Amino acid sequence: MQLSRLLAVVAFGLLITSCLRAQEPALIPQKVTLAQCIELALRKNLEVRISRLGPEISTFNLRGSYGVYDPNLQMNVGTLGNTSAAGIDDQGRPVGSISENRIFYGNEGAFLGGNLPVAGMSYRIGFALSERETVSSIFGSTEEYSGTAALAEVRLPLLRDSWIDQYRTTIEINRENLNSSELDLQSQVMSVVLRVEQAYYDLIFAREFIRVQKTAFEAADRLLQENRKRVEVGAMAPLEEKSAEAQAAASRAALIAAEGDYGTRMRILKNLITDDYMQLREVELMPIEDLGAIPSRPQVQDSWLKGLTLRPDLEQLRLGLRQQNIQLRYLRNQLWPMLDLVGSYGQSSRRETGYGDVFRDIGDGAYPNHRVLLTLSVPLGNRSARNNLASRRGQLEQALLHLKQQEQQVMVQIDNAIAMVRTSFERAGATKQAREFARDAWDAEQKKLDSGKSTSYEVLLKQRDYIRTLSDEIQALADYNKALADLSFQEGTILDRHNIGLDIR
């Protein structure tokens, strides 16, 4: 009774599944190779496309950091009016003089200044004009005063900010950030290539597993038909027929599950190789390659050398160390007092006859002026600079230990990957032998059943053993190929393995 209910439930499930599958549109078959899938992923994978923008953004940031050396034009234009006491009138009341000033500053009438990328130098050049008119109510006179000055000034740090300052620190760090973003892109491409390769092998496995389940179902259905004939002629008990029916129904359910898994793995691969899933939704990706086991004998020392020199994540940590050293140089320089040498030279003139004579005086160099100044600023205690330097040294030591930790982790990962390659290869050979032995045992038991020396149950057991070993074999083959891909990823050679040259724009 329970067996009949089980058969009814299985039959109902198969009916519902068939109806749902009938509603799905037929897929358009498209044969693909692993190389084609990788090429599509490099062009259309969204993660890769996002990572490709990293170097471009870092380039803009690096170029922008040079903006501190762009000249700065400053112009101030204004007027000033004031009233001041100029004397006492005949009634003893103070009389004020009304003064109006018009002041102009700028390049071409202004100041141009900025920083230089040499030794922390800064400069300022330009000229200033001024005019003042004074009206005195006592003397009843108007006085006009005009003046101008041309100036060139340079400031040179001798200690603090001399061999490195905040501007040069930022530029050097941004340069390393550009290198880091390129390594980010390389790491992302490697990761996507690995996942595409593994998804491709998973899809092949899913396809082969469908064939295994079809073999199982066909064998179970064939045994069911033979048992029915034996029951009809009275050579077999009806219970044997029910057992065969249960096995056939279970094999059919396993086949449907395998087909569903094939669709899932196909969608995973599609997601990796396209930026528009709708275009591939109605396409059935059909891998051309078959699973095989090409012998590989990786050497631990050689693989370690590759991993420690080629892995982009390790190189990024080394870039981080270089950035820490840049900051350390800057903070060490901040311990020094500020000692700046300032030099300036200019021409000036003061006339009451207008700007023409003023400019003539400047052109003739009639009234030169110059200045040489040494300024010293000593922070007492300087606790901020000293503690910042000590903190950065601690961070540098942390970064060194982190790099060492990661290098050791890489060695362990490569060791594990090599062990997986070797184990998977040996397992592939062992499962092949197991499958051959299981096939022989199944054939032998079937012959015994045909001659009346065995039962349908024993044949079903041997059939299950064969299907299990067949599944184990294709799983071992898929695992071996995935292990080879993972080893090349851990070594940092996966792009070379597929002859991929990374184009960083």
Residue, then its C-alpha position, 0 to 999 in steps of 0.5 A: m500500500q505504501l509503495s502504491r502511494l509512493l508511486a502515485v506521488v512520484a507520478f503526480g510530481l512528474l506530471i506537474t514538472s512536465c507541465l511547467r517545463a512545457q510552458e518554457p520556451a525552447l532555447i536556442p542552442q549555441k556551442v561555445t568553447l572555454a576560450q570564447c566564454i573567457e573572451l566574452a567575460l573580459r569584454k562584458n563582465l560587469e565586475v571587470r567593467i567596474s574595475r576597469l574604471g579604477p585606473e582611470i579614476s586614479t589617473f584623474n586623482l594623480r593629475g589633480s594632485y599636481g594642481v597645487y603647482d598651478p599659479n594663483l592670480q589674486m586681484n583686490v580692487g577697492t576704495l577707502g575714504n576717511t576724514s581726519a582733523a587737519g586744523i582749527d577754524d577761526q571759531g576754534r572748531p576742528v576742520g577735517s580733511i577728506s581723503e579718498n583712496r583707490i587701490f588696485y592689486g593684480n597680475e597685469g596690475a595684480f599678483l601671481g603666486g604659487n608653489l614650485p615642485v622643487a625643494g618646496m619653493s614658493y613664489r610671488i610676482g606682480f605689481a600694485l598701484s595706488e592713488r590718493e586724493t586729499v582735500s583740505s578745508i583749511f588750505g583750500s588745496t587738493e593734493e594728488y599722490s600716485g605710487t606703484a611697486a613691482l615685486a618678485e619674491v621667492r621663499l625657500p625652505l631649508l629644513r622642514d618641508s625642504w626635501i618633502d612636503q605635504y604636496r609631494t607626499t600626496i603626489e607620490i601616494n596618488r602615484e602608488n594608488l594608480n599602481s594599486s588600482e591597476l593591480d585591483l583590475q588584474s586581481q578582478v580579471m583573474s578572479v573572473v577568469l577563474r570563476v568562468e573556467q570553473a563554471y564552464y567545467d561545472l556546466i560540462f559536469a551537469r551535461e554529463f550527469i544528465r547523460v548518466q541519469k538518462t542511462a540510469f532511467e533507460a536501464a531501469d525502464r528496460l528492467l521494468q519492461e522485462n519484469r512485466k513480461r516475466v510476471e505475465v508468464g508467471a516467472m516472477a512475483p508481482l512484487e519484483e515488478k513494483s520494485a522495478e517501477a519504483q526504481a524507474a520513477a526514482s530514476r526519472a525524478a533524478l533525471i529531471a533534477a539533473e536537467g534543472d541543475y544544468g539550467t542553474r549552472m548555465r545561468i551562472l555562466k551566463n551571468l559571468i559572460t554578459d552585461d545584458y542577461m536578457q540577450l542570453r536568457e533564451v540561449e542554451l550554452m553548449p560546451i564543446e569540450d569534454l572532461g579529461a584528465i591531462p597529467s600535471r606534476p606541479q612542483v611546490q618550490d616552483s609554484w611558491l616562487k610564482g605565487l610570491t612574485l606574481r600574486p597581485d594581492l601581495e604586490q598591493l601589500r608591498l605598495g602599501l609598504r611604500q606608501q607607509n614609507i612615504q608618510l614616514r619620510y614626511l613625518r620625520n621631516q616635520l620634526w625639524p624647525m621651520l627655517d625659510l630663506v626669503g628673497s625679493y626684488g622690486q622697483s618702486s616710485r612715488r610721484e605727484t605728477g601721475y602714473g606716466d612718470v611712475f612707470r617711467d621710473i620703474g622702467d629706468g630702474a630708478y628706485p630698486n629695492h631688495r630684501v633677503l630674510l631668514t625666518l626661523s620657527v621652532p615648535l617647543g615640545n613638538r609632541s604632535a609631530r613626534n607622536n605622529l611619527a611614532s604612530r606611523r612607525g607602528q603602522l609600518e611594522q604592522a604592515l610588514l607583519h601583515l605582508k609576512q602573514q599573507e605570504q605564508q598564507v599564499m604558500v599554504q594556499i598553493d600547497n593545498a591547491i597542489a594537493m587537490v590537483r594530485t588527489s583529484f587526478e588519482r581519484a579520477g583514475a580510481t573512479k574510472q576503475a571503479r566504474e569499469f568494475a561496477r559495469d562488469a558486475w552489473d552485466a554479470e548480475q543481469k546475465k544471472l537474472d536472465s538465467g533465473k539465478s538472481t533477483s530483480y533486486e540484486v540487479l537494481l543494486k548493481q545498477r545503482d552501484y554502476i550509476r554511482t561510480l559513473s557519477d563519481e568519475i565525472q565529478a572527479l574529472a570536473d574537480y581535477n580540471k577545476a583544481l588545475a584552474d585554482l592552482s594557476f590562480q593561486e600561483g598568479t599565472i592564470l592569465d598566462r595559462h589562457n594567453i591573456g594580455l591585460d589591457i589597462r587603459 
